[in-house]
Amino acid sequence: MKPIALTLAALSMAGALHASTISVNFTGGNANEQLETDMTAGLAGYEASHWNNTSGPSGAMNDLVDSTGFTTSASVSWSSPNTWGDGSATGDANAMVANARLVRGYIDDGWDGHPTGADFTVTGISYSTYTAILYLSTGADGGIYNPFNVNGNEYSTTGNKSTWGSNPNLDDSNTIVINGLSGDLVVDGLGRQGGNRGPIAGFQIVGGSPIPEPSSAALLGLGGLALTLRRRK
């Protein structure tokens, strides 16, 4: 293969590595809340594998893996009063139904008298623009999901909240899709208000345009130089 062809192939590979999705699954550490590497979960049209499983009500995780298995520069930190779970998803979760495992555990929004809410922040996102998807869950039917503040703007689900046993689907009643975001992802949830809740089961960051890393930028420069030299021959 000629040098210029090798350069262009390298450029193609550099871009392909980052056209992907970062997925995080909040859990209390139970086995049936964990998504295995090859399990595909998520809202229809956004399904992905290689979910990053957290454990506990608060913490941090660095070097998040994306849906291609690539280790990214993204990190997540989260804070909540406690973890809890949707017990009605237990049967399907034990049967390895991926979306049931996703909603089986979540970081909770507290309780009446201690309504601190569930929050998380993602830094080091390598996309110039991206779509964020929030996955919500609950242990009881009735009421609504409280709105969430995402990068300074408020977003909500539609309709009433329900358990997996009543609605074994991911749809606009338990997910929030936000397009056109950039920079860090900062999500602030409201604390529990009676039957109105705000537990977070997980989230996805769906990459738009990747920001070239130094190695990619260098390859772009080499590609331009190779094309220039070829024209001069």
C-alpha positions in Angstrom: 0.0 0.0 0.0 1.3 3.5 -0.9 2.2 5.9 2.0 -0.7 8.2 1.2 -3.1 5.3 1.3 -1.8 4.3 4.7 -2.1 7.9 6.0 -5.8 8.1 4.8 -6.6 4.7 6.4 -5.1 5.9 9.7 -7.2 9.0 9.5 -10.3 7.0 8.9 -9.6 4.8 11.9 -8.9 7.8 14.1 -12.3 9.2 13.4 -14.2 5.9 13.7 -12.9 5.3 17.2 -14.9 8.1 18.7 -18.2 7.9 16.7 -19.9 6.0 19.6 -21.9 6.2 22.8 -20.9 6.3 26.5 -23.4 4.5 28.7 -23.5 4.5 32.5 -25.7 2.2 34.7 -26.2 3.4 38.3 -26.6 0.4 40.7 -26.6 -0.6 44.3 -24.1 -3.3 43.6 -26.5 -6.2 43.2 -25.7 -8.8 40.5 -29.0 -8.5 38.8 -28.5 -4.8 38.3 -25.3 -5.2 36.4 -25.1 -5.0 32.6 -22.6 -7.4 31.2 -20.2 -6.2 28.5 -22.1 -7.8 25.6 -25.6 -6.9 26.9 -27.3 -4.3 24.7 -29.6 -1.9 26.5 -31.2 1.5 26.0 -34.0 3.4 24.4 -35.0 2.1 20.9 -32.6 3.7 18.4 -30.0 4.3 21.0 -29.2 0.7 22.2 -25.6 0.1 23.1 -23.3 -2.4 24.7 -20.3 -1.9 27.0 -22.2 -0.1 29.8 -20.2 1.2 32.7 -21.7 -0.1 36.0 -21.3 2.0 39.1 -22.0 1.0 42.6 -23.3 2.9 45.6 -25.2 6.2 46.2 -22.2 8.5 45.6 -18.8 8.1 44.0 -16.7 8.7 40.8 -15.5 6.7 37.9 -12.8 7.7 35.5 -11.9 6.5 31.9 -15.4 5.5 30.9 -15.6 2.9 28.1 -17.7 3.6 25.1 -19.9 1.3 23.0 -16.9 0.2 20.9 -14.9 -0.9 23.9 -12.6 2.2 23.6 -11.4 3.8 26.9 -12.4 7.5 26.7 -11.2 10.6 28.6 -14.7 11.0 30.2 -15.3 10.7 33.9 -18.5 10.7 36.0 -19.1 11.7 39.6 -22.5 11.2 41.2 -24.2 12.0 44.5 -27.5 10.8 46.0 -28.9 10.0 49.5 -29.1 6.3 48.8 -29.6 3.6 46.2 -32.9 1.7 45.7 -34.5 -0.5 43.1 -37.6 -1.5 41.2 -38.4 -4.9 42.7 -41.0 -5.6 39.9 -38.0 -5.9 37.5 -36.4 -8.7 39.4 -37.7 -11.6 37.4 -36.8 -10.2 34.0 -33.4 -8.9 35.4 -32.6 -12.4 36.7 -33.6 -13.7 33.2 -30.9 -11.4 31.7 -33.3 -8.9 30.1 -31.0 -6.0 29.6 -33.4 -3.1 30.0 -34.9 -4.7 33.1 -31.4 -4.7 34.6 -30.9 -1.1 33.7 -34.0 0.0 35.7 -33.6 -2.6 38.4 -31.3 -0.4 40.5 -30.9 3.4 40.7 -29.5 6.3 42.7 -32.4 7.6 44.7 -33.8 11.0 45.4 -34.1 10.8 49.1 -37.3 10.7 51.2 -39.8 13.2 52.6 -37.9 15.3 55.1 -34.5 14.6 53.3 -35.1 15.6 49.7 -31.6 16.2 48.4 -32.1 14.7 45.0 -29.9 12.6 42.7 -27.2 14.5 40.7 -24.3 13.6 38.4 -21.6 15.4 36.3 -19.6 14.1 33.4 -16.4 15.8 32.4 -13.8 15.1 29.7 -16.4 14.5 26.9 -14.6 14.3 23.6 -17.6 15.3 21.4 -18.1 18.8 20.2 -21.8 18.1 20.3 -23.8 15.2 21.7 -27.2 13.9 22.7 -27.9 12.9 26.4 -30.5 10.4 27.4 -31.6 10.1 31.1 -33.1 6.8 32.3 -35.5 7.1 35.3 -36.9 4.3 37.5 -39.2 3.9 40.4 -40.2 1.4 43.0 -43.9 2.5 43.1 -46.6 3.4 40.5 -48.3 6.8 40.6 -47.3 10.4 40.6 -44.8 11.8 38.1 -41.1 12.1 37.6 -39.8 15.5 38.8 -38.1 17.7 36.2 -34.4 17.7 35.9 -32.0 20.6 35.3 -29.6 19.6 32.6 -26.8 22.1 31.7 -29.0 25.0 33.0 -32.3 24.0 31.4 -35.2 22.1 32.7 -36.5 18.9 31.1 -39.3 16.5 32.0 -40.9 13.2 31.0 -44.5 12.9 29.9 -47.3 11.1 31.7 -47.3 9.3 35.0 -44.4 7.2 36.3 -44.7 3.4 36.6 -42.7 0.4 37.6 -41.3 -2.1 35.1 -44.0 -4.5 36.1 -46.7 -2.1 34.9 -44.8 -0.8 31.9 -41.8 -3.0 30.8 -40.7 -0.5 28.2 -38.4 2.4 27.8 -40.4 5.4 26.4 -41.0 9.1 26.9 -42.6 8.3 30.3 -39.3 7.2 31.8 -36.6 8.7 29.6 -35.5 12.2 28.7 -33.7 12.8 25.4 -31.8 16.1 25.1 -30.1 17.0 21.8 -27.5 19.6 20.9 -25.5 19.6 24.1 -21.8 20.5 24.4 -19.1 20.6 27.1 -19.6 18.9 30.4 -22.9 17.2 31.3 -24.3 18.5 34.6 -27.6 17.0 35.8 -29.4 18.1 39.0 -32.4 16.3 40.2 -35.1 17.5 42.7 -35.7 15.7 45.9 -38.7 13.5 46.6 -42.0 15.3 46.9 -44.5 12.7 48.0 -45.4 10.5 45.1 -43.4 12.7 42.7 -39.9 11.3 42.4 -36.5 11.7 40.6 -34.4 8.5 40.8 -31.9 8.0 38.0 -31.2 4.5 36.7 -28.5 5.5 34.1 -27.7 7.7 31.2 -26.1 7.8 27.8 -24.0 10.3 25.9 -24.4 9.8 22.2 -21.5 11.3 20.3 -22.0 13.8 17.5 -18.8 15.4 16.1 -15.7 14.2 17.9 -13.1 16.8 19.0 -9.8 15.6 17.5 -7.3 14.4 20.0 -3.6 15.4 19.6 -2.8 12.2 17.8 -5.7 12.7 15.4 -4.8 16.3 14.8 -1.2 15.1 13.9 -2.6 12.6 11.5 -4.7 15.3 9.8 -1.6 17.3 9.3 0.3 14.4 7.8 -2.7 13.7 5.5 -2.6 17.2 4.2 1.1 17.1 3.7 0.9 13.8 1.8 -1.8 15.2 -0.5 0.3 18.3 -1.2 3.4 16.2 -2.0 1.4 14.0 -4.3 0.1 17.0 -6.3 3.7 18.3 -6.7 4.9 15.0 -8.3 
